[in-house]
């Protein structure tokens, strides 16, 4: 929808909450969506870091989106 700055802030909060909460596992979604947001904002160095997080956490075989994100992360990190 084009609200990239708002998305960036919300996704960073989601990642921080998971980092600071023992019982809340880190999920791939906020990392992968943040990477895509940074790509749209043309902030490549931040995008690379987010793609690394995406790749690290996209391991759920029951979530088909994570398979797509894993492939995109690989592509972005190896270009």
Secondary structure, 3 states (H helix, E strand, C coil): CCCHHHHHHHHHHHHHHHHHCCCCCCCHHHHHHHHHHHHHHCCHHHHHHHHHHHHHHCCCCCCHHHHHHHHHHHHHHCC
